[in-house]
Every structure is written in structure tokens, then in C-alpha cells.
Amino acid sequence: MSDSSVSDLLSARRADLSAVTAALTGRRPVSPCRWQAQDAFVKKAMPPRWRDRCFPLYAPWLRRKLAPGVPFVPRVYPAGLPVEAVRLAALHAAGCRVPEILAVDRDAFVMSDAGWTLEDELNPRDDPAACLRWLTLAVSDLTDFHAAGHWHGGAQARNLTLGPEGRLGRIDFETDYDRYLPLPLLQGFDVLLFLSSVTRYVSDDDFDTLSTLCVSRSGAAVRAVLSRALPLVGWLARSSLLARTAPKEARRVRAMARTLAACRADIGHD
């Protein structure tokens, strides 16, 4: 579906959401609600975080370093609509298992209930084999999602859902990094985010198995991005400055460095 068609779809679902958003507070302003006699969630768009505000400054460098020569056409988002609502509407129209947009306002939207999260099923202490089965399914789901020409941006395991039929879905599409980066780079980041988020659920051997599977099912352009990212991420993981100034980001980078090291041979890095 084209962006103009998405805008038309969302324009038809505009509504005044001030009543359902009045109770939303805090850093994660999302809450269950009832909308037109069905269970739903209301979410309010948040101001960009510091790393999102800084992203346009270093995105050109990332393109040159990690995706040289890859064609890139920046996505232009329609004004007056939350980015996440636009992305969800387009993905839902494409047949992806994401929440449906039921109503939208300038800075908020109501979406259908996507089910429970996959993390509710991941209990490595009681059933490590089940964790591996679910995460193997999640690898296949992510790489199929990529093969269809999509990217997530919030590909961590916590943003995977399970519907009533047991099929995986996706939530959390807040980022607009396709304004600044080409698809293989976005998909490479998805791979890193997903794999670095599952280390606590599986053994080292099972993590290596998942990493190998995910990389082998990824396209050549994504593997090239990961290969180029390995020295950069490794350098950042050793940065004492990053550890002091942004400890949460430093932990994420260290997990990504472990991910890349685990699949070094699979991405073709000497």
C-alpha cells in the first residue's frame, strides 16, 4: 500500500482521542482500553529520545561505513500522523501480523489487541527446550518478514506477540529510521537487536545455533552489513566513554558484539 493510500485509510479513522489518552502518563504511555465494544490498546506518541534526536547526525556516516553503494531513497512520512500509526497501517494492509489501527489522532492512536507477548512463554529455568523451539520459530518469522521487504526497528523478543492461534506477531514500530537508512542496514540492525535480546533465554550453544540460523536465512546484503559492522561494534563494546555516559546503550552494544562474534564465520568476516 502506498503512503498516500495509508494516509487516506488513517484519515477515515480520525477521532478525538483526548478522553482515552487523558489517563496516560509516564515514559510508556500505552494502556488497554475498550474501543467500539472491543478490547484494544491506546498509545500516545512520545517525544524523540536523545538517541533518536541525534540519529540524523550520524546516519550518513553509517550509510557510508556499513552500506556503501546501496541505493537509498528516504521515506517521507505524512504530516500530522504518528509515525507508528502510519507504519502499522501499511504493514497490516500488507498482511503482516501487527495490530490494526482502529482510530488515530494527531499524537495518539487506538490499535487492536495483538495477544500476549512471547516473553510470557520463555522460561529457560523450567523448560529450556521450549525456549529454543519458540526462538527458532522467531528467527524464521523475522527472516521471512525481512524477505517480504519489511523491517521492524524494535525486533527484540519482548516485542513479539502470540495470537490465539499461536502465530507470532509484532508490536512497537515507533522508529522512523527509514528516513535515513537503506533497507539492508535496517534489517541488519533488526538481526542484531533480536539476537542480542535472547541471550538470557538460551545456553551459549543454543545461542550459537540461533545466530547461525538467523544469519544463514538473511540475504546477502544483510550479511554484508553485519560483516562491516563487526569491527565497529567491537570497538564500541570496549569503549569506556560509552560505558560511563550511556551504560544502558553500552550493555546493548556488548550484547551485539557477542552476537556478531558468534556468527563471525557465517557473515563471511575473516
Backbone as CSV, one residue per row, in Angstrom:
resi,resn,N_x,N_y,N_z,CA_x,CA_y,CA_z,C_x,C_y,C_z
1,MET,0.845,-1.195,0.000,0.000,0.000,0.000,0.880,1.244,0.000
2,SER,0.586,2.197,-0.868,1.376,3.425,-0.944,1.113,4.290,0.282
3,ASP,2.064,5.217,0.539,1.895,6.113,1.680,0.653,6.976,1.530
4,SER,0.302,7.354,0.291,-0.903,8.158,0.102,-2.148,7.353,0.449
5,SER,-2.158,6.059,0.101,-3.294,5.194,0.453,-3.380,5.005,1.957
6,VAL,-2.220,4.874,2.610,-2.202,4.766,4.073,-2.770,6.029,4.701
7,SER,-2.373,7.176,4.173,-2.900,8.441,4.697,-4.410,8.520,4.539
8,ASP,-4.919,8.071,3.396,-6.368,8.068,3.178,-7.056,7.136,4.175
9,LEU,-6.457,5.959,4.391,-7.034,4.999,5.338,-7.101,5.591,6.735
10,LEU,-5.999,6.200,7.167,-5.960,6.759,8.515,-6.841,7.996,8.637
11,SER,-6.964,8.757,7.567,-7.849,9.921,7.612,-9.289,9.506,7.869
12,ALA,-9.675,8.341,7.323,-11.029,7.839,7.538,-11.236,7.355,8.968
13,ARG,-10.148,7.163,9.712,-10.255,6.666,11.086,-9.857,7.715,12.111
14,ARG,-9.835,8.949,11.699,-9.521,10.014,12.646,-10.638,10.140,13.683
15,ALA,-10.208,10.397,14.910,-11.162,10.560,16.004,-10.518,11.402,17.092
16,ASP,-11.337,12.011,17.904,-10.828,12.759,19.055,-10.541,11.752,20.172
17,LEU,-9.274,11.562,20.489,-8.879,10.557,21.478,-8.507,11.171,22.822
18,SER,-8.835,12.431,23.024,-8.435,13.098,24.267,-8.997,12.397,25.495
19,ALA,-10.185,11.846,25.401,-10.787,11.187,26.566,-10.029,9.916,26.951
20,VAL,-9.621,9.117,25.947,-8.954,7.844,26.277,-7.465,8.037,26.563
21,THR,-6.895,9.172,26.153,-5.475,9.404,26.434,-5.251,10.205,27.706
22,ALA,-6.309,10.721,28.317,-6.154,11.603,29.481,-5.442,10.907,30.632
23,ALA,-5.637,9.600,30.767,-5.049,8.881,31.894,-3.641,8.368,31.611
24,LEU,-3.136,8.570,30.405,-1.818,8.051,30.054,-0.728,8.966,30.581
25,THR,0.182,8.384,31.356,1.300,9.140,31.901,2.545,8.272,31.848
26,GLY,3.684,8.879,32.123,4.920,8.113,32.225,5.615,7.939,30.890
27,ARG,6.715,7.175,30.941,7.561,7.008,29.772,6.967,6.016,28.779
28,ARG,6.087,5.118,29.225,5.458,4.161,28.312,3.953,4.399,28.315
29,PRO,3.521,5.392,27.597,2.098,5.773,27.632,1.246,4.880,26.743
30,VAL,1.073,3.655,27.167,0.206,2.737,26.438,-0.632,2.003,27.466
31,SER,-1.902,1.803,27.147,-2.801,1.221,28.134,-3.930,0.484,27.439
32,PRO,-4.415,-0.622,28.051,-5.597,-1.272,27.486,-6.817,-0.378,27.594
33,CYS,-7.729,-0.547,26.676,-8.959,0.237,26.685,-10.038,-0.545,25.937
34,ARG,-11.243,-0.019,25.949,-12.334,-0.546,25.126,-12.633,0.478,24.048
35,TRP,-12.688,0.008,22.819,-12.989,0.919,21.717,-14.046,0.273,20.830
36,GLN,-15.184,0.915,20.749,-16.289,0.418,19.943,-16.571,-1.056,20.245
37,ALA,-16.696,-1.337,21.535,-17.102,-2.659,22.052,-16.056,-3.758,21.832
38,GLN,-14.807,-3.398,21.630,-13.788,-4.428,21.524,-12.559,-4.061,22.350
39,ASP,-11.828,-5.084,22.804,-10.603,-4.857,23.552,-9.556,-4.241,22.634
40,ALA,-8.856,-3.249,23.149,-7.876,-2.536,22.329,-6.821,-1.928,23.247
41,PHE,-5.875,-1.262,22.635,-4.855,-0.511,23.365,-4.792,0.893,22.796
42,VAL,-4.613,1.862,23.680,-4.399,3.231,23.251,-2.948,3.582,23.537
43,LYS,-2.338,4.290,22.603,-0.923,4.656,22.747,-0.732,6.097,22.310
44,LYS,0.038,6.806,23.087,0.326,8.201,22.778,1.759,8.319,22.264
45,ALA,1.944,9.032,21.172,3.289,9.227,20.632,4.122,10.050,21.606
46,MET,5.376,9.606,21.800,6.270,10.284,22.734,7.264,11.167,21.991
47,PRO,7.762,12.201,22.652,8.843,12.994,22.031,10.052,12.089,21.768
48,PRO,10.839,12.373,20.752,12.007,11.534,20.445,12.975,11.463,21.619
49,ARG,13.553,10.268,21.841,14.593,10.114,22.834,15.886,10.728,22.319
50,TRP,16.859,10.850,23.209,18.086,11.554,22.822,18.771,10.865,21.651
51,ARG,18.780,9.523,21.629,19.476,8.861,20.530,18.724,9.033,19.210
52,ASP,17.397,9.184,19.293,16.629,9.425,18.067,16.846,10.846,17.546
53,ARG,17.007,11.789,18.469,17.279,13.165,18.044,18.659,13.282,17.404
54,CYS,19.602,12.469,17.909,20.967,12.518,17.370,21.113,11.702,16.086
55,PHE,20.183,10.800,15.825,20.356,9.837,14.739,20.598,10.483,13.375
56,PRO,19.863,11.530,12.993,20.115,12.134,11.669,21.531,12.655,11.505
57,LEU,22.226,12.933,12.615,23.571,13.484,12.528,24.588,12.431,12.093
58,TYR,24.424,11.186,12.616,25.424,10.166,12.266,24.911,9.122,11.276
59,ALA,23.649,9.216,10.855,23.123,8.266,9.868,23.898,8.301,8.550
60,PRO,24.268,9.468,8.010,25.040,9.452,6.759,26.355,8.698,6.891
61,TRP,27.006,8.832,8.036,28.256,8.094,8.266,27.994,6.593,8.289
62,LEU,26.895,6.164,8.941,26.550,4.740,8.969,26.302,4.207,7.563
63,ARG,25.629,4.998,6.726,25.388,4.568,5.344,26.710,4.350,4.605
64,ARG,27.618,5.300,4.750,28.904,5.184,4.042,29.730,4.017,4.579
65,LYS,29.697,3.800,5.896,30.539,2.793,6.525,29.990,1.388,6.357
66,LEU,28.683,1.226,6.521,28.104,-0.113,6.597,27.328,-0.526,5.353
67,ALA,26.942,0.429,4.527,26.168,0.079,3.328,26.623,0.915,2.142
68,PRO,27.931,0.902,1.835,28.415,1.723,0.717,27.844,1.244,-0.614
69,GLY,27.377,2.183,-1.393,26.854,1.845,-2.711,25.443,1.296,-2.735
70,VAL,24.821,1.106,-1.581,23.457,0.579,-1.536,22.477,1.705,-1.877
71,PRO,21.593,1.505,-2.858,20.627,2.557,-3.211,19.774,2.953,-2.013
72,PHE,19.476,4.229,-1.930,18.713,4.715,-0.785,17.794,5.846,-1.208
73,VAL,16.504,5.667,-0.945,15.505,6.719,-1.154,14.841,6.973,0.202
74,PRO,15.045,8.129,0.814,14.467,8.399,2.134,12.941,8.309,2.106
75,ARG,12.380,7.706,3.119,10.926,7.669,3.217,10.415,8.998,3.760
76,VAL,9.342,9.469,3.199,8.714,10.705,3.651,7.389,10.337,4.319
77,TYR,7.266,10.660,5.593,6.047,10.340,6.332,5.041,11.476,6.241
78,PRO,3.765,11.142,6.161,2.739,12.204,6.102,2.711,13.011,7.390
79,ALA,2.523,14.293,7.262,2.475,15.171,8.430,1.163,14.982,9.183
80,GLY,1.223,15.243,10.476,0.011,15.242,11.277,-0.475,13.880,11.713
81,LEU,0.386,12.838,11.562,0.017,11.492,11.988,1.187,10.869,12.745
82,PRO,0.940,10.072,13.793,2.036,9.395,14.479,2.746,8.421,13.537
83,VAL,4.067,8.424,13.568,4.850,7.533,12.710,4.423,6.081,12.898
84,GLU,4.238,5.680,14.146,3.897,4.276,14.401,2.554,3.904,13.792
85,ALA,1.597,4.812,13.825,0.303,4.524,13.216,0.435,4.332,11.712
86,VAL,1.270,5.149,11.078,1.488,5.028,9.632,2.136,3.686,9.311
87,ARG,3.165,3.318,10.058,3.859,2.065,9.798,2.949,0.860,10.042
88,LEU,2.198,0.879,11.147,1.294,-0.238,11.445,0.222,-0.386,10.375
89,ALA,-0.341,0.728,9.941,-1.400,0.659,8.926,-0.866,0.053,7.631
90,ALA,0.345,0.449,7.230,0.926,-0.078,5.996,1.241,-1.567,6.128
91,LEU,1.802,-1.970,7.260,2.150,-3.382,7.457,0.903,-4.256,7.568
92,HIS,-0.127,-3.759,8.258,-1.371,-4.524,8.378,-2.013,-4.703,7.006
93,ALA,-1.982,-3.659,6.198,-2.554,-3.744,4.846,-1.767,-4.731,3.980
94,ALA,-0.468,-4.914,4.295,0.363,-5.848,3.543,0.212,-7.287,4.027
95,GLY,-0.629,-7.507,5.031,-0.878,-8.856,5.517,0.017,-9.291,6.658
96,CYS,0.787,-8.366,7.227,1.646,-8.708,8.361,0.814,-8.805,9.639
97,ARG,1.286,-9.634,10.568,0.574,-9.826,11.835,1.009,-8.738,12.825
98,VAL,0.385,-7.595,12.667,0.605,-6.448,13.538,-0.769,-5.922,13.946
99,PRO,-0.832,-5.115,15.011,-2.133,-4.563,15.409,-2.762,-3.716,14.299
100,GLU,-4.078,-3.767,14.239,-4.817,-2.925,13.297,-5.088,-1.571,13.942
101,ILE,-4.931,-0.503,13.166,-5.255,0.832,13.666,-6.769,1.022,13.604
102,LEU,-7.378,1.252,14.778,-8.828,1.422,14.864,-9.239,2.892,14.857
103,ALA,-8.373,3.739,15.397,-8.647,5.183,15.427,-7.318,5.896,15.601
104,VAL,-7.254,7.129,15.101,-5.990,7.870,15.169,-6.270,9.345,15.349
105,ASP,-5.399,9.980,16.110,-5.430,11.422,16.292,-4.044,11.944,15.942
106,ARG,-3.818,13.207,16.115,-2.525,13.786,15.717,-1.357,13.160,16.468
107,ASP,-1.536,12.875,17.756,-0.415,12.365,18.539,-0.775,11.112,19.338
108,ALA,-1.805,10.376,18.902,-2.188,9.151,19.598,-2.973,8.260,18.640
109,PHE,-3.102,7.005,19.020,-3.884,6.072,18.202,-4.388,4.926,19.067
110,VAL,-5.455,4.298,18.579,-6.008,3.094,19.208,-5.750,1.936,18.259
111,MET,-5.236,0.830,18.813,-4.917,-0.343,17.997,-5.549,-1.579,18.609
112,SER,-5.763,-2.575,17.779,-6.373,-3.818,18.245,-5.430,-4.557,19.184
113,ASP,-6.006,-5.420,20.008,-5.233,-6.244,20.936,-4.481,-7.307,20.142
114,ALA,-3.144,-7.340,20.294,-2.320,-8.248,19.493,-2.051,-9.580,20.193
115,GLY,-2.628,-9.801,21.368,-2.378,-11.047,22.091,-1.352,-10.850,23.192
116,TRP,-0.856,-11.946,23.730,0.137,-11.859,24.796,1.537,-11.888,24.187
117,THR,2.540,-11.544,24.987,3.890,-11.450,24.452,4.587,-12.808,24.499
118,LEU,5.512,-12.983,23.569,6.276,-14.232,23.518,7.074,-14.433,24.794
119,GLU,7.519,-13.358,25.414,8.309,-13.485,26.647,7.562,-14.254,27.736
120,ASP,6.218,-14.209,27.696,5.443,-14.955,28.688,5.649,-16.459,28.557
121,GLU,6.074,-16.903,27.373,6.276,-18.324,27.128,7.724,-18.757,27.327
122,LEU,8.614,-17.816,27.544,10.044,-18.132,27.630,10.462,-18.282,29.088
123,ASN,10.644,-19.507,29.502,11.060,-19.792,30.876,12.253,-20.741,30.833
124,PRO,13.451,-20.193,30.681,14.622,-21.048,30.475,14.929,-21.963,31.651
125,ARG,14.521,-21.560,32.843,14.837,-22.386,34.018,13.989,-23.649,34.031
126,ASP,12.713,-23.545,33.659,11.813,-24.694,33.714,11.772,-25.494,32.420
127,ASP,11.932,-24.827,31.282,11.771,-25.533,30.007,12.675,-24.922,28.938
128,PRO,13.994,-25.190,29.026,14.906,-24.610,28.028,14.633,-25.097,26.612
129,ALA,14.134,-26.316,26.469,13.841,-26.823,25.122,12.719,-26.022,24.465
130,ALA,11.717,-25.661,25.255,10.620,-24.849,24.714,11.125,-23.466,24.305
131,CYS,12.040,-22.896,25.085,12.625,-21.599,24.713,13.289,-21.689,23.347
132,LEU,14.062,-22.748,23.147,14.760,-22.894,21.873,13.766,-23.066,20.726
133,ARG,12.681,-23.827,20.955,11.676,-24.014,19.894,11.024,-22.688,19.531
134,TRP,10.610,-21.920,20.535,9.961,-20.648,20.264,10.905,-19.676,19.555
135,LEU,12.151,-19.637,20.005,13.084,-18.675,19.416,13.533,-19.103,18.025
136,THR,13.558,-20.393,17.766,13.815,-20.855,16.397,12.689,-20.409,15.479
137,LEU,11.450,-20.512,15.971,10.304,-20.016,15.210,10.416,-18.503,15.000
138,ALA,10.879,-17.798,16.027,11.017,-16.347,15.924,12.070,-15.958,14.887
139,VAL,13.149,-16.733,14.794,14.163,-16.475,13.759,13.539,-16.595,12.371
140,SER,12.788,-17.671,12.155,12.137,-17.865,10.859,11.167,-16.728,10.566
141,ASP,10.434,-16.302,11.590,9.467,-15.226,11.395,10.170,-13.919,11.019
142,LEU,11.273,-13.609,11.693,11.988,-12.374,11.391,12.560,-12.394,9.982
143,THR,13.199,-13.496,9.609,13.814,-13.538,8.276,12.756,-13.578,7.167
144,ASP,11.601,-14.185,7.432,10.503,-14.123,6.454,9.973,-12.692,6.334
145,PHE,9.876,-12.011,7.451,9.451,-10.607,7.487,10.403,-9.752,6.641
146,HIS,11.683,-10.008,6.799,12.681,-9.279,6.005,12.585,-9.638,4.527
147,ALA,12.419,-10.928,4.228,12.354,-11.355,2.823,11.183,-10.708,2.094
148,ALA,10.138,-10.346,2.846,8.983,-9.673,2.247,9.220,-8.175,2.048
149,GLY,10.421,-7.701,2.424,10.766,-6.305,2.187,10.470,-5.372,3.340
150,HIS,10.308,-5.921,4.553,9.961,-5.108,5.711,11.137,-5.003,6.682
151,TRP,11.007,-4.113,7.630,11.958,-4.006,8.740,11.165,-3.647,9.987
152,HIS,11.696,-3.940,11.162,10.949,-3.728,12.392,11.430,-2.471,13.108
153,GLY,12.688,-2.484,13.554,13.195,-1.360,14.327,13.105,-1.598,15.818
154,GLY,12.215,-2.497,16.225,12.088,-2.900,17.628,12.015,-4.417,17.690
155,ALA,13.021,-5.075,17.094,12.943,-6.518,16.858,13.307,-7.367,18.074
156,GLN,13.455,-6.755,19.238,13.743,-7.528,20.440,12.616,-8.521,20.735
157,ALA,12.969,-9.593,21.436,11.987,-10.636,21.741,10.780,-10.086,22.493
158,ARG,10.981,-9.040,23.281,9.856,-8.500,24.061,8.770,-7.904,23.168
159,ASN,9.088,-7.626,21.920,8.115,-7.025,21.008,7.504,-8.033,20.048
160,LEU,7.620,-9.317,20.387,6.925,-10.365,19.644,5.701,-10.791,20.429
161,THR,4.608,-11.050,19.730,3.359,-11.434,20.385,2.899,-12.800,19.887
162,LEU,2.014,-13.399,20.664,1.396,-14.670,20.292,-0.105,-14.463,20.204
163,GLY,-0.660,-14.733,19.047,-2.100,-14.638,18.874,-2.798,-15.898,19.348
164,PRO,-4.118,-15.904,19.306,-4.877,-17.072,19.771,-4.515,-18.354,19.038
165,GLU,-4.104,-18.242,17.776,-3.776,-19.442,17.006,-2.317,-19.853,17.178
166,GLY,-1.562,-19.133,18.049,-0.179,-19.488,18.307,0.800,-18.963,17.284
167,ARG,0.378,-18.046,16.435,1.276,-17.473,15.428,1.901,-16.186,15.972
168,LEU,3.130,-15.953,15.578,3.849,-14.786,16.071,3.389,-13.513,15.370
169,GLY,3.341,-12.449,16.129,3.064,-11.124,15.589,4.095,-10.140,16.120
170,ARG,3.943,-8.867,15.761,4.933,-7.848,16.118,4.249,-6.571,16.607
171,ILE,4.887,-5.943,17.594,4.438,-4.643,18.089,5.653,-3.718,18.184
172,ASP,5.387,-2.452,18.444,6.415,-1.431,18.664,7.136,-1.066,17.368
173,PHE,6.535,-0.153,16.636,7.087,0.337,15.369,7.273,1.850,15.429
174,GLU,7.839,2.331,16.535,7.936,3.767,16.777,8.978,4.462,15.908
175,THR,10.011,3.744,15.489,11.142,4.409,14.851,10.874,4.718,13.379
176,ASP,11.498,5.779,12.924,11.362,6.207,11.528,12.723,6.217,10.837
177,TYR,13.560,5.237,11.156,14.931,5.235,10.648,15.009,5.043,9.133
178,ASP,13.894,4.642,8.501,13.927,4.553,7.030,13.918,5.941,6.384
179,ARG,13.805,6.984,7.180,14.070,8.331,6.660,15.558,8.500,6.338
180,TYR,16.411,7.696,6.999,17.845,7.959,6.988,18.708,6.782,6.500
181,LEU,18.163,5.554,6.525,18.985,4.379,6.224,18.306,3.486,5.190
182,PRO,19.094,2.780,4.359,18.527,1.839,3.387,18.087,0.542,4.062
183,LEU,17.268,-0.221,3.366,16.646,-1.415,3.936,17.660,-2.444,4.465
184,PRO,18.729,-2.804,3.745,19.647,-3.822,4.303,20.250,-3.415,5.639
185,LEU,20.513,-2.127,5.812,21.060,-1.652,7.077,20.024,-1.746,8.192
186,LEU,18.794,-1.390,7.895,17.712,-1.510,8.875,17.498,-2.970,9.272
187,GLN,17.535,-3.862,8.298,17.340,-5.283,8.584,18.520,-5.867,9.350
188,GLY,19.734,-5.394,9.050,20.894,-5.838,9.813,20.774,-5.451,11.272
189,PHE,20.297,-4.236,11.540,20.071,-3.819,12.921,18.999,-4.682,13.591
190,ASP,17.966,-5.052,12.839,16.948,-5.956,13.381,17.576,-7.266,13.862
191,VAL,18.443,-7.843,13.028,19.097,-9.106,13.388,19.880,-8.938,14.685
192,LEU,20.643,-7.856,14.792,21.436,-7.623,15.991,20.552,-7.413,17.220
193,LEU,19.498,-6.627,17.064,18.597,-6.374,18.193,17.933,-7.657,18.668
194,PHE,17.446,-8.452,17.722,16.768,-9.684,18.110,17.725,-10.641,18.812
195,LEU,18.840,-10.933,18.170,19.752,-11.935,18.744,20.337,-11.473,20.075
196,SER,20.665,-10.190,20.191,21.225,-9.717,21.458,20.192,-9.721,22.573
197,SER,18.902,-9.770,22.215,17.847,-9.777,23.247,17.522,-11.176,23.766
198,VAL,18.026,-12.220,23.109,17.628,-13.580,23.503,18.720,-14.322,24.244
199,THR,19.855,-13.671,24.486,20.966,-14.388,25.120,20.596,-14.928,26.497
200,ARG,19.727,-14.249,27.205,19.397,-14.685,28.569,18.429,-15.852,28.597
201,TYR,17.903,-16.240,27.448,16.920,-17.318,27.420,17.497,-18.674,27.014
202,VAL,18.708,-18.701,26.478,19.254,-19.943,25.937,20.707,-20.123,26.375
203,SER,21.178,-21.346,26.261,22.581,-21.630,26.551,23.471,-21.039,25.453
204,ASP,24.772,-21.006,25.731,25.699,-20.479,24.728,25.634,-21.294,23.440
205,ASP,25.552,-22.618,23.563,25.488,-23.460,22.362,24.212,-23.198,21.570
206,ASP,23.090,-23.061,22.285,21.824,-22.791,21.587,21.828,-21.396,20.975
207,PHE,22.472,-20.452,21.649,22.580,-19.109,21.075,23.383,-19.147,19.775
208,ASP,24.459,-19.895,19.761,25.248,-20.021,18.533,24.400,-20.633,17.412
209,THR,23.569,-21.619,17.770,22.690,-22.250,16.775,21.697,-21.238,16.204
210,LEU,21.087,-20.446,17.095,20.130,-19.433,16.644,20.807,-18.376,15.781
211,SER,22.001,-17.938,16.180,22.723,-16.923,15.414,23.048,-17.425,14.016
212,THR,23.540,-18.660,13.946,23.888,-19.237,12.645,22.655,-19.335,11.749
213,LEU,21.533,-19.788,12.332,20.305,-19.924,11.563,19.829,-18.570,11.053
214,CYS,19.859,-17.567,11.925,19.356,-16.244,11.548,20.208,-15.640,10.430
215,VAL,21.510,-15.747,10.555,22.393,-15.171,9.543,22.279,-15.939,8.228
216,SER,22.204,-17.263,8.312,22.133,-18.063,7.084,20.842,-17.811,6.317
217,ARG,19.756,-17.454,7.020,18.476,-17.184,6.372,18.363,-15.724,5.909
218,SER,19.329,-14.886,6.287,19.302,-13.484,5.879,19.896,-13.334,4.480
219,GLY,19.508,-12.272,3.810,20.008,-12.026,2.472,21.475,-11.611,2.462
220,ALA,22.083,-11.688,1.286,23.499,-11.353,1.143,23.783,-9.907,1.550
221,ALA,22.869,-8.987,1.227,23.082,-7.580,1.569,23.089,-7.370,3.075
222,VAL,22.256,-8.121,3.798,22.232,-8.022,5.254,23.509,-8.610,5.843
223,ARG,23.955,-9.744,5.316,25.201,-10.339,5.808,26.387,-9.407,5.572
224,ALA,26.370,-8.694,4.452,27.447,-7.736,4.175,27.446,-6.608,5.210
225,VAL,26.266,-6.128,5.580,26.156,-5.097,6.615,26.721,-5.615,7.935
226,LEU,26.359,-6.828,8.311,26.829,-7.397,9.576,28.347,-7.578,9.567
227,SER,28.884,-7.996,8.440,30.335,-8.159,8.338,31.049,-6.834,8.537
228,ARG,30.542,-5.782,7.923,31.164,-4.462,8.076,30.962,-3.904,9.483
229,ALA,29.874,-4.315,10.151,29.579,-3.794,11.487,30.453,-4.416,12.566
230,LEU,31.024,-5.590,12.310,31.731,-6.329,13.360,32.854,-5.519,14.004
231,PRO,33.797,-4.940,13.250,34.859,-4.169,13.923,34.345,-2.924,14.631
232,LEU,33.337,-2.256,14.051,32.798,-1.051,14.672,32.131,-1.378,16.004
233,VAL,31.275,-2.400,16.015,30.574,-2.769,17.244,31.575,-3.272,18.294
234,GLY,32.573,-4.015,17.854,33.596,-4.476,18.789,34.332,-3.326,19.445
235,TRP,34.648,-2.286,18.660,35.323,-1.111,19.214,34.422,-0.383,20.214
236,LEU,33.144,-0.219,19.865,32.214,0.450,20.779,32.025,-0.345,22.064
237,ALA,32.026,-1.679,21.954,31.832,-2.523,23.140,32.968,-2.349,24.138
238,ARG,34.135,-1.949,23.659,35.293,-1.753,24.548,35.430,-0.311,25.012
239,SER,34.507,0.540,24.593,34.627,1.972,24.894,34.265,2.269,26.349
240,SER,35.220,2.767,27.112,34.943,3.163,28.497,34.097,4.428,28.540
241,LEU,34.254,5.287,27.508,33.448,6.517,27.460,31.975,6.177,27.320
242,LEU,31.632,5.255,26.421,30.232,4.854,26.260,29.702,4.228,27.539
243,ALA,30.514,3.402,28.190,30.081,2.750,29.431,29.769,3.772,30.517
244,ARG,30.536,4.874,30.550,30.311,5.887,31.584,29.121,6.781,31.261
245,THR,28.991,7.166,29.998,27.987,8.168,29.640,26.630,7.579,29.290
246,ALA,26.601,6.336,28.816,25.333,5.710,28.413,25.392,4.215,28.744
247,PRO,25.336,3.862,30.030,25.524,2.462,30.423,24.505,1.503,29.813
248,LYS,23.256,1.941,29.644,22.261,1.064,29.038,22.616,0.767,27.593
249,GLU,23.010,1.798,26.845,23.417,1.593,25.453,24.678,0.730,25.389
250,ALA,25.582,0.913,26.352,26.815,0.114,26.374,26.502,-1.365,26.557
251,ARG,25.537,-1.690,27.420,25.146,-3.100,27.609,24.575,-3.671,26.319
252,ARG,23.782,-2.872,25.628,23.202,-3.331,24.366,24.300,-3.567,23.317
253,VAL,25.264,-2.662,23.265,26.357,-2.816,22.297,27.189,-4.053,22.610
254,ARG,27.448,-4.304,23.896,28.220,-5.502,24.254,27.486,-6.766,23.842
255,ALA,26.156,-6.771,23.999,25.379,-7.933,23.563,25.451,-8.090,22.037
256,MET,25.430,-6.979,21.314,25.549,-7.042,19.861,26.928,-7.559,19.449
257,ALA,27.968,-7.133,20.183,29.316,-7.609,19.868,29.402,-9.122,20.053
258,ARG,28.781,-9.626,21.105,28.771,-11.083,21.313,28.022,-11.775,20.173
259,THR,26.918,-11.173,19.749,26.142,-11.737,18.646,26.995,-11.839,17.384
260,LEU,27.676,-10.763,17.042,28.495,-10.762,15.835,29.655,-11.745,15.947
261,ALA,30.235,-11.848,17.140,31.333,-12.795,17.322,30.852,-14.227,17.140
262,ALA,29.621,-14.508,17.593,29.081,-15.864,17.496,28.845,-16.278,16.053
263,CYS,28.551,-15.313,15.190,28.246,-15.662,13.794,29.294,-15.099,12.839
264,ARG,30.512,-14.913,13.350,31.601,-14.331,12.555,31.827,-15.100,11.257
265,ALA,31.912,-16.436,11.362,32.162,-17.249,10.168,30.988,-17.189,9.195
266,ASP,29.772,-17.119,9.726,28.582,-17.155,8.869,28.404,-15.875,8.068
267,ILE,28.897,-14.746,8.609,28.746,-13.488,7.875,29.923,-13.242,6.947
268,GLY,30.872,-14.171,6.926,31.975,-14.076,5.977,33.047,-13.104,6.379
269,HIS,33.218,-12.869,7.694,34.260,-11.955,8.164,35.483,-12.766,8.553
270,ASP,36.635,-12.408,7.995,37.881,-13.122,8.284,38.364,-12.828,9.693
